[in-house]
């Protein structure tokens, strides 16, 4: 009986020892795995007492002379932009009309580059030169000149005679325009526009303008014989035999009319060449 009680006492002591040992281990494990959120006052004071390097640098700079000199934004001044004189490009510029009246639709300003002239454009310029309100200027002047020298006696004098001269001159101009500016150039692939030289002396530019009566540009930009002007004017003079009196027909009169048409066109080229200079001198390049 006594042995049994001793065994129970030893067993109880061992059980109690194991329970105590397990509790201590669990407590230590909980303490070791808990987050370390607590900071000692000494450590906190030590961290707070050390100055921030950036703040120290800023404080040092703020107290230094650099604060009032190099670090402050310096005022900037815009440099004045040099004024370049505006170039006057009115010299050499053609206008669609001369003195606001005479047609100048085919004139091209000096150094201006244009694409090849289409057949439609040739037809349009021929129509403009024939039916624009200003196209009456040249026939009216020719009618008055021919009336004054009584070039066709059959037409008579006075208002009736002037009317006859006028409509004949108008038909002459219209047929020549379409033959010189449209029909023949469309076949020979010529450019009917007048390209202003715009540079050089008076004689050089005069010679150039007169030469355009027999020299022109092709649609590809090469200088070629002006078949439109020469052949077209001759064809127009030949057609005029159909509506002039019999006294004005024949090879001689046709040749005279042919030469007159080319001379008038050559004089027109002269006016076109120097018109930009005249316009600039008299009207300061204003559009006419």
C-alpha positions as CSV (number, residue, x, y, z in Angstrom):
1,X,0.0,0.0,0.0
2,X,2.8,2.4,0.9
3,X,4.6,1.5,-2.4
4,X,1.5,2.4,-4.3
5,X,1.1,5.8,-2.7
6,X,4.8,6.6,-3.4
7,X,4.4,5.7,-7.1
8,X,1.4,8.0,-7.3
9,X,3.2,10.8,-5.6
10,X,6.2,10.5,-8.0
11,X,3.9,10.4,-11.0
12,X,2.0,13.5,-9.8
13,X,5.3,15.3,-9.3
14,X,6.6,14.4,-12.8
15,X,3.3,15.5,-14.3
16,X,3.4,18.8,-12.5
17,X,7.0,19.4,-13.6
18,X,6.2,18.7,-17.2
19,X,3.2,21.1,-17.1
20,X,5.4,23.9,-15.6
21,X,8.1,23.4,-18.1
22,X,5.7,23.6,-21.0
23,X,4.1,26.8,-19.7
24,X,7.4,28.5,-19.4
25,X,8.4,27.5,-22.9
26,X,5.1,28.8,-24.4
27,X,5.6,32.1,-22.6
28,X,9.1,32.5,-23.9
29,X,8.0,31.6,-27.4
30,X,5.2,34.2,-27.4
31,X,7.5,36.9,-26.1
32,X,10.1,36.1,-28.8
33,X,7.6,36.1,-31.7
34,X,5.7,39.3,-30.7
35,X,6.5,42.5,-32.9
36,X,9.1,44.7,-31.5
37,X,7.0,47.9,-31.4
38,X,8.3,49.3,-28.2
39,X,11.2,51.7,-28.4
40,X,13.1,52.7,-25.4
41,X,13.1,56.4,-24.4
42,X,16.9,56.4,-24.7
43,X,16.9,55.1,-28.2
44,X,14.1,57.5,-29.3
45,X,15.9,60.5,-27.8
46,X,19.1,59.4,-29.6
47,X,17.5,59.2,-33.0
48,X,15.6,62.5,-32.5
49,X,18.7,64.3,-31.4
50,X,20.6,63.6,-34.7
51,X,20.0,66.4,-37.2
52,X,18.8,65.6,-40.7
53,X,21.6,66.1,-43.3
54,X,19.4,67.9,-45.7
55,X,18.0,70.2,-43.1
56,X,21.5,71.0,-41.9
57,X,22.7,71.8,-45.4
58,X,19.6,74.0,-46.0
59,X,20.2,75.8,-42.8
60,X,23.8,76.3,-43.6
61,X,23.0,77.7,-47.1
62,X,20.2,79.9,-45.7
63,X,22.7,81.5,-43.4
64,X,25.4,81.9,-45.9
65,X,26.0,84.9,-48.3
66,X,25.0,82.6,-51.3
67,X,21.3,83.0,-50.3
68,X,21.3,86.6,-51.5
69,X,23.4,86.2,-54.5
70,X,23.7,83.1,-56.6
71,X,20.6,81.1,-55.5
72,X,18.2,83.9,-56.0
73,X,16.6,84.0,-59.5
74,X,18.3,86.7,-61.6
75,X,16.1,89.0,-63.7
76,X,16.2,88.2,-67.4
77,X,16.0,90.8,-70.1
78,X,14.7,89.9,-73.6
79,X,17.3,91.0,-76.2
80,X,15.8,93.3,-78.8
81,X,15.1,91.5,-82.0
82,X,16.9,93.1,-84.9
83,X,14.6,94.7,-87.3
84,X,15.2,93.5,-90.9
85,X,13.9,95.7,-93.6
86,X,11.0,94.2,-95.5
87,X,12.0,93.4,-99.1
88,X,9.9,95.0,-101.8
89,X,9.0,92.1,-104.1
90,X,6.6,94.2,-106.2
91,X,9.3,94.7,-108.9
92,X,9.0,92.0,-111.6
93,X,5.5,91.1,-110.6
94,X,3.0,91.0,-113.5
95,X,-0.7,91.9,-113.1
96,X,-3.7,90.5,-115.0
97,X,-4.3,93.9,-116.6
98,X,-2.2,96.8,-117.7
99,X,-3.4,100.1,-116.4
100,X,-6.5,98.2,-115.3
101,X,-7.7,97.8,-118.8
102,X,-5.4,96.1,-121.3
103,X,-5.5,92.3,-121.0
104,X,-2.3,90.8,-119.6
105,X,-3.5,87.2,-118.8
106,X,-0.6,85.4,-120.4
107,X,2.3,87.3,-118.7
108,X,4.4,85.4,-116.2
109,X,6.4,87.2,-113.5
110,X,10.2,87.0,-113.5
111,X,11.6,83.8,-112.1
112,X,8.2,82.3,-111.5
113,X,8.0,78.5,-112.1
114,X,4.8,77.1,-113.6
115,X,3.7,73.6,-114.6
116,X,3.3,72.8,-118.3
117,X,0.4,74.6,-119.9
118,X,-2.5,72.4,-120.7
119,X,-4.7,72.5,-123.8
120,X,-7.6,73.7,-121.7
121,X,-5.5,76.6,-120.4
122,X,-4.5,77.6,-123.9
123,X,-8.2,77.7,-124.9
124,X,-9.0,79.8,-121.8
125,X,-6.4,82.4,-122.4
126,X,-7.4,82.7,-126.0
127,X,-11.0,83.2,-125.0
128,X,-10.0,85.8,-122.3
129,X,-7.9,87.8,-124.8
130,X,-10.8,87.7,-127.3
131,X,-14.0,88.2,-125.2
132,X,-12.9,90.0,-122.0
133,X,-14.4,93.5,-121.7
134,X,-10.9,95.0,-122.2
135,X,-10.3,93.1,-125.4
136,X,-12.0,95.9,-127.3
137,X,-9.2,98.4,-126.7
138,X,-6.8,97.2,-129.5
139,X,-9.5,96.8,-132.2
140,X,-11.0,100.2,-131.3
141,X,-7.6,101.8,-131.6
142,X,-6.9,100.1,-134.9
143,X,-10.3,101.0,-136.2
144,X,-9.7,104.7,-135.5
145,X,-6.2,104.5,-137.1
146,X,-7.5,102.9,-140.3
147,X,-10.4,105.2,-140.5
148,X,-8.0,108.2,-140.2
149,X,-5.9,107.0,-143.1
150,X,-8.8,105.7,-145.2
151,X,-7.1,102.3,-145.6
152,X,-10.3,100.7,-147.0
153,X,-12.2,103.2,-149.0
154,X,-15.2,100.9,-149.4
155,X,-15.9,101.2,-145.7
156,X,-16.6,105.0,-146.0
157,X,-16.2,107.5,-143.3
158,X,-17.9,108.8,-140.2
159,X,-19.6,106.6,-137.7
160,X,-20.7,104.0,-140.2
161,X,-17.2,103.7,-141.6
162,X,-15.8,103.5,-138.1
163,X,-18.2,100.7,-137.2
164,X,-17.2,98.7,-140.3
165,X,-13.5,99.1,-139.4
166,X,-14.3,98.1,-135.8
167,X,-16.0,94.8,-136.5
168,X,-13.4,93.8,-139.0
169,X,-10.6,94.5,-136.5
170,X,-12.5,92.6,-133.9
171,X,-12.8,89.5,-136.1
172,X,-9.2,89.8,-137.1
173,X,-8.1,89.8,-133.4
174,X,-10.4,87.0,-132.4
175,X,-9.3,84.7,-135.2
176,X,-5.7,85.5,-134.6
177,X,-6.0,84.8,-130.8
178,X,-7.4,81.4,-131.3
179,X,-4.9,80.4,-134.0
180,X,-1.9,81.9,-132.2
181,X,-2.8,81.0,-128.6
182,X,-4.8,77.8,-128.9
183,X,-5.1,75.9,-132.2
184,X,-1.5,75.9,-133.5
185,X,0.2,75.6,-130.0
186,X,-2.1,72.7,-129.1
187,X,-0.8,70.9,-132.2
188,X,2.9,71.9,-131.8
189,X,2.9,71.6,-128.0
190,X,4.0,75.2,-127.4
191,X,3.6,77.3,-124.2
192,X,1.8,80.5,-125.2
193,X,2.6,82.4,-122.0
194,X,5.1,85.3,-122.0
195,X,7.9,84.7,-119.4
196,X,9.3,88.0,-118.2
197,X,13.1,88.3,-118.2
198,X,13.1,91.0,-115.6
199,X,16.8,91.5,-115.4
200,X,19.6,93.1,-117.4
201,X,19.8,96.4,-119.2
202,X,17.2,98.0,-121.4
203,X,18.7,96.8,-124.6
204,X,19.0,93.2,-123.4
205,X,15.4,93.1,-122.2
206,X,14.2,94.8,-125.4
207,X,15.9,92.3,-127.6
208,X,14.6,89.4,-125.5
209,X,11.0,90.7,-125.7
210,X,11.2,91.2,-129.5
211,X,12.7,87.7,-130.0
212,X,9.6,86.1,-128.3
213,X,7.7,86.8,-131.6
214,X,9.8,84.0,-133.2
215,X,11.0,82.1,-130.1
216,X,8.9,80.5,-127.4
217,X,8.9,77.7,-124.9
218,X,7.7,74.2,-125.6
219,X,5.5,72.4,-123.1
220,X,8.6,70.6,-121.8
221,X,10.3,74.0,-121.1
222,X,12.7,74.1,-124.1
223,X,13.2,77.1,-126.4
224,X,11.6,76.4,-129.8
225,X,10.5,78.2,-132.9
226,X,7.3,80.1,-132.2
227,X,5.1,78.3,-134.8
228,X,2.0,79.5,-133.0
229,X,2.8,83.1,-133.6
230,X,4.3,82.9,-137.1
231,X,2.0,80.3,-138.6
232,X,-1.1,81.3,-136.6
233,X,-0.8,84.9,-137.6
234,X,-0.3,84.0,-141.3
235,X,-3.4,81.7,-141.2
236,X,-5.4,84.5,-139.6
237,X,-4.4,86.9,-142.3
238,X,-5.3,84.4,-145.0
239,X,-8.8,83.9,-143.4
240,X,-9.4,87.7,-143.5
241,X,-9.7,87.5,-147.3
242,X,-13.1,85.9,-146.8
243,X,-14.7,89.0,-145.3
244,X,-12.7,92.0,-146.6
245,X,-13.6,93.7,-149.9
246,X,-12.0,92.4,-153.0
247,X,-9.6,95.3,-153.2
248,X,-8.0,94.2,-149.9
249,X,-7.5,90.6,-151.0
250,X,-4.4,89.1,-152.6
251,X,-1.0,88.0,-151.6
252,X,0.3,91.5,-151.0
253,X,-2.5,92.6,-148.6
254,X,-2.4,89.3,-146.9
255,X,1.3,89.6,-146.3
256,X,0.9,93.1,-145.0
257,X,-1.7,92.0,-142.6
258,X,0.5,89.1,-141.5
259,X,3.4,91.3,-140.8
260,X,1.2,93.8,-139.0
261,X,-0.2,91.1,-136.7
262,X,3.3,89.9,-135.7
263,X,4.6,93.4,-135.2
264,X,1.6,94.2,-132.9
265,X,2.3,91.1,-130.8
266,X,6.0,91.9,-130.6
267,X,5.1,95.4,-129.3
268,X,2.8,93.8,-126.8
269,X,5.6,91.6,-125.6
270,X,7.7,94.8,-125.0
271,X,4.9,96.3,-122.9
272,X,4.6,93.1,-120.9
273,X,8.3,93.0,-120.2
274,X,8.6,96.5,-118.8
275,X,5.1,96.8,-117.3
276,X,6.2,95.6,-113.8
277,X,8.9,98.3,-113.8
278,X,6.4,100.9,-114.9
279,X,3.8,99.7,-112.4
280,X,6.4,99.8,-109.6
281,X,7.6,103.3,-110.5
282,X,4.2,104.9,-110.9
283,X,1.9,102.9,-108.6
284,X,4.4,101.2,-106.2
285,X,3.5,97.8,-107.4
286,X,-0.2,98.0,-106.8
287,X,-2.4,95.6,-108.6
288,X,-3.9,97.1,-111.8
